[in-house]
Amino acid sequence: MSSLALRLSLYPWSARADEYPNEIPAVIVTANRTEENAQDIPIDVSVVTGALANGIGITDTQALAASVPGLLFNRQANTAIPFIRGVGSPVGQAGDEPSVAFYVDDVYEPAAAASLANFTSLERIEVEKGPQGTVFGRNATGGVVQVFTRDPTPDPSMDLSVGVANYDTKSGALYATGAVSQTLTGNVSLYGAQQSDGWGRDVLTGASIYTGWDYGGRAKLLWTLSDRTSALLSVDYDDTSTGEGTNVRAFPGTTSLNPLPTAGGFPPPADYYDTNGLPATHSITYQSGVSLKLLHDLDWAHFVSITAWRDTNAVEGIDEDPGIELANAIVATQEHTWTQELRLTSATQSKTTWIAGLFYYHDVAGYDPLYLYGLAFLPQPFIDTFGFQTTDSWSGFGQAKQEILPKTNLTLGIRYTTDHRRLDAAAASGLGPEIPAVNSPQSATWSQPTYRVAIDHHFTDDIMGYLAYNRGFKSGLFNPLVLPGAPIVSPVAPETLDAYTVGEKAEFLGHMLLVNLEGFYYHYKDIQIQEIVSGSTFITNAAAATIRGIDIDAAMTPVARLTISASMEILSGHYDSFANGQFYVYNSQAGGNCLFSAAGSCSAAVLPPNYNAATNSWNLSGDHTVETPPFSASLIVQEEIPSVVGTFKLSGSWTHTGNYYADADNGLGQVTPSSRNNDRQGPVNLLSGSVSWNSLDHQWQILAWGKNLTDVHYWSYAQEVVFVTQYSAAPPRTFGVTLSRHW
C-alpha cells in the first residue's frame, strides 16, 4: 500500500476530489515536515487513513506492516522490531532506539515498546521509506513511521463503539470533540480491549497464553490565540499487555536444551500456539506523554515549536529454555524522554520551498533491574543487573527545494548531529550489595552529518521522474547489560546507510490510474546486530551489507465507488562482510544449539561459511541480511454499495511476505532433525476484510471483520540461542463485530 491507498479512501484534504468525484483524489503528506502533494515529492511514501485502517483491520503497527510491502513490525519481548527494506534493529535492548523512527503527532517516541500501543482516534499513518536523516535526523536509517491522530474541531460530535470478537475479546471506544469557548476547542479519545482467552496453553501449567489487554486515552486542547497563532496541548496514556514475543517454544521437530544430555532434549508441544515454558510469560508496558505544539505565521515563514515529555515503563518475563528453569529472567525497563524542536518553514507563496530547525533530545533508559534466575546461575539464587544509559543529542538542519530549470527542481539538505552517551552499570549477586562495574561510568560522543540531494523533473503535469541520494545514521550506544564482575565494554559504533534512488510518479486516464515506481541501492556500513553472549543479548557491529530492490505501487478507480490498489516490493540484501559472526549448530543429542568456536567444537560436522582452518576464522559474507523478504505485495479492494436502507461497504485485502531469515547465519547450522527453515519465515499470505452497514442518516454502523481468515501459522519473532531454536507465534485467525453510534 502507498500514498495511492490514501487516495482511494477519499482523503478529506483533497480539493480535486470535490471537483472530480470519480477520479483518484490528490493527497497531502508531511514527508518533508511540510504539507506537500505526495505525487510531487521524490520520496516513496505509503499512507493509510483512519477510514481505510478501519475497513481492513489496521489497529496496530503489526497489522500496518502486513499491508505495506517492505515494512516489517515483528515483536521481541516487550519491544517492536521495525524494518523497512531490510534496514532495522533486530534487538530489544533498553536504550537501543530502532533504526526506523516512530513519531506520533510530530513527537519522536524512541522507546522500542512505544509502538506496541493500538491506534486510536486515527487520522492517518505515513510510512516514509529510505533514510530520512535530514529532516528527521538520527535513527531514521530505514525510514520513518508517522502516526497522526485527530485534532479538535469546534463542531460538537461524539462517536461510541463496542465490539466482541473470538478468544473472548471485548472492546470499546469513545471519541468526543467540540468547542469549549470561542478560542478553545478540545477532544478526548478513550479506548479499551480485553482478550481473556489465549491462542494457546502452557502444557505444563494449563495456563492460557497469548492473552492481553490494551487500555488508554488521548486528549487535546487547541487554543487559537489569533488568526496567526495557536497552541495545541496533547496528553496520552496507554497500558498494554501481550504474550506475543515473550511466549517462546522450540520449533516442531527440534528440542530445547536438557543439561542431562543422555536424557535427550525437551520436545515442544504439538499445537503451534502451545508452549512448555516455566512460567508462562507476558509483558506489560505503561507509557504516557505530554506535548505542546506552538504555531505562528510570520510574514515570511511559519514557526513551529514542539516540546514533549514521555515516560515508558515495561516489565516482562523471559524463559529461554522451555521445559526447565535453566535460565529465566524478569526484565524491568524504564525510559524517560524530553525533546524540543524548533522549525521555520517557507511561506506558502515562496518560490523556494525550505525548512530549517534545531532539535534537542534528552533520554535516560535502562534496566531497573534485569533479574536473572535458574540453574545456570547457581550457587546464586538470582542475579540483578542494573544499567542506565543517558543520552544528550543536539542537531541543526536545513533543506531547500528550488526550480533550477523549467519544470526541474533541485533539493539539497544537510543535518549535523552530536550524540553524547553515558552508561552507569552495576550488579548484585543474590542478596549481596549492588556493586558498580569496575569501570563505571563510561561515556562516548559521536558527531555525524547526514545529507540529501534530489533532482526531479515534471515531464508533464501528471508525470514526474527523480534521482536522489540520502545518507542516514543510527546512533552508537553502550550495551547496558553488565554481569557481576564484568566491565562495561567499548560502545557500539554508529551505523550509516548511503541510499541511491531513482523513481517516477505518474497519473493516467484522466487521473483514474496511478503508477509509482522507485528503485533503490543501499550501501549499509557498521550494521548493529544482535548476538547472544553468556545467555544475554549483546549488540555488536557487522561490517557491511548491500541491499537493492524496487517498489511498485498502482491504483485505479475503474467505476464509481470501486477502488483497487496494488503494491509490491522486490528486495535483495546480503552481507558484504561479517567476520566471525555467531554461527549456531543444532545439537541433536542434548537439544538446543552449540555455538561454533572451532572445527570439532560442535558434535555435528558442519562449518560456517568461508571457514579458514589455518586461522580458525570465518565470514558470513554472502548470507542474506536479516528480516529482508525477497518479495512482498498487497492488494486492496474497496466498494461502496448504496441502497434504500443505507450504504454497504466491502473491504478486502491480500498481503504476501515471508522467506526471510531471523539470524545472520541464515540457519545453515540447523542440521537434521532441525532445518534451515526453522530460521526462516515461510511464505505468509494473509486475507483480511470487512463488511459494514451504515445508516442513511450516518448515525449507525455495524461492522463485521476478520483478519488472517485462512488461519496461517507464522511467527512474530524467532531466534537461535544456545538453549533452543525458538519462535513466538503471530496472531491466528480473528474475527468480530463492532457496533458504532455517531452524534
Summary of the structure (lengths in Angstrom):
residues: 743
radius of gyration: 25.6
end to end distance: 31.8
largest distance: 81.5
contacts: 2766
relative contact order: 0.13
helix: 5%
strand: 57%
